[in-house]
Amino acid sequence: LDRAASHARSVASSSLSSPVASVPAARARLIVGDGDIEAAAACGADGVHLPGRVWKSQSPEALRNLRSEFGWLSFAVHSTEEVRLAAAAGADMLVMGTLFPTASHLEPDYVTLGAGACSDARAALLEALHQRRRQQQRQQQQQQQQQQQ
């Protein structure tokens, strides 16, 4: 862990003269992948990317705690159903795969999604986000009504 944090600091300081350094801080984000929450914390990351096996095994409370710690949550998804679940669980960003055959996914029974899955996933995501927004609006209305009483 100390070595990972040291490496992250080294990379960050050595790239200060790069074009990335000119990105306004309000738009730049560091998200650490593979669900390594300790490394993300050590790097001072703005977020953490969670593989499906990790985010699906977390309680809603645990995911809320991660969001309050990091601010951004990215989830790996592999189907439109996982897109819906991830959006409902509060993901800020989704990484979808695997679209095409790769050297890292050579199992004979591994199914790739194909390019068409992207439009299906986008539609599922928009639907889930609209549902989440409506739910938030209903909660706000209920809170306002309770405050008025």
N, C-alpha and C positions, 0 to 999 in steps of 0.2 A: 504494500500500500504506500509506504513512504517513497519507494522507488518510482511508483506511478505518479505520485504527486510531484516529485522532483522533476521527472521527465516532462510533465505538463507545464510546470513553471519554466523550464528550460526552453521548450518549444515556444511558449508564449513570448518570452523575453527576446528570443532570437528572431522572431518574426515581426518585431515592432516596425521595421522599415518596409515591410511588405504592403501591398495594396490593401490587404485585409485590415491593417492597422488604421486605415483611413475611414473605415466603416463607422458611422456614428454609434456610440455605445448604446443608444436607445434601440437600435435595430440589430446589433450583433448579439448572437446567442451561442452559448456553448452547451451542447447536449451530449452527455456521455452515454454510450451504448452498452448493450448486453446486460442491462439490469444491474450493473455494478454500482450499487448505491454508495458504498464506501469510497470508491474512486471518484465518483461524481462529487461527493462532499469534499474530498481532499483537494480536488481541482477548483473548487469554487464554481462548479457548473451551474448554469441557469436552469438545467433540466436533466432528465434522465430518460433513456429509451429502454423500454421493458419488452423483452420477448414475450410471445403469447403465453408460454408456460408460466411466466412470472406474473403478468398483470391479471390473468384469469384466476390465479390462485389467491389473489389479495382481496381482502374485504373492502367494501366501500370506504370504511373508516381509515384503513391503512393507505388507500390511494389518496384520500383527502390529506392525510398527514404528509405523504410524499409531495403533494402539490404545495402544501404550505412551506415545506422545507426547500423545494427547488423552484417552484413557480411554473415550470413546464413539464408536462408528461407526454412522452411519445410512446405509442404502442405499435408492435408488429402485428399485422393482420394478414390472414391468408384466405379470407372468404368474405362475401358480402354480409353474412351473418356476424362474423367477427367485427366487421366495420360497425354494424349497428350496436353490438355489445360494447365496443370500445368507446363509441360516441356517448352512449348512455353512462359509461363509467367515468366520463369526464376527460377523455384524451384531448390534448391540445394539438397533437400532430399524429398522423398515422403513416406507417411505412408498410406498403403492401408488396407482397411477393409470394411466391416466386412466379414471375410472369412467363419466363422462358427457361428451358433446360440450362443448368449450369454445372460446372465441375464440382461444386460443393453439395449438389443435390442429385446424386446419381442412383439413389435407391430405385429398384425396378418398379415399385408401386407408388413412387412419388409423382403426384399430379401437378403439372404447372397450370397456371390459370389462363395464360394467353392475354393478348392485348385487350380483348373485349371485356375482360374483367374490370378494367379501369373505369369504363363508363358505368357499369353496374355498381361498382363500389362508390363512385361519386354520387350517383342517385341515392344509394342507401345512406350515405353520409349526410347529404342535404336533408333527406327525410328525418333522420335521427336528430340532426341539429335543430330543425324546425320544431320537432316534438320537445326537445330540451328547452328551447326558448319559450314555447307555450307553457310548459310546466313552471318555468321560472316566473313568467308573468302571472300565472295563477297564484303562485306562492306570494308574490309581492302584493297582489290584490288582497289576498287573505290577511296578510300582515297589516296592510293599511286599514282594512275593515276592523281588525281587532284593536288597532290603535285609536280608531275613531269611537269605539264603544266605551 
